[in-house]
Amino acid sequence: MTVEEKVQAVLIADGGVTALVSASSIKVGLVGQALAPPYISHFPVVNDENRTHEGRVKLQEWKSYQVDCVAMSYSGARAIVVAVIAALGSYRSGITTTSARQGPYANDPLNTGAFKIPVLFDFADVL
């Protein structure tokens, strides 16, 4: 199972997240077409493979894994951020979160008037 599949499984199974965003509006990858807010998109940004002389080790570090939280209000987007951090904030489905950083909010270019708040996670993913 890829890290994207693991994150997707955690987010759609979490009641706190799906109370704010329907499971069908949680997507892997950059959203190329306008989804009606609220929605979540998530994707890996940078990873490091740990290697030894014997080959690849059983742990992969994702130095930045981005989760974009989008809603029609800043407070709505912020509530999604809180739920996402709670859902991914500990060991779940083979992923250990080592840190989470909230980025600056921006207007969502796909939806006029919507707010997007990115959250960057550092993961250690068990392969």
Phi, psi and omega in degrees: 000132181283165178297324178297317178295322179294315179296316179302315181298318179295314184294316183284343178269349185273121181296326178294323179286311184287348171289336182256329183224128180294149181303328180288348178255019174250113190236146173274135176095173177290138180278112183272346178230156184293123169259146177287126177296151004278149173207166178231134169236145182216149184192152175284145179250309182220138174224157175238126173268129177273125181235153174232181177294337179275354180120202184287137178273172187272024180221134177236131180261127174259102185293330174215120174236118188262135174237115178267126180250118187237133177209170182280354175223157177298317181295325176294316178295320179295322177297321177295319177303312181300317180293320180294316179297320177295321182291320184259006189280005178209190181292124177214129170050041178087005179245131173248124179274125179260337173194159176221133181231128177274130178272176178288145180284158177214162172287138180287120183294341181271343184223110180299129178087354180273153179251137177239127175240115177276145173237128178255124179252150166253123181244149162249117187254123176282123183275000000 
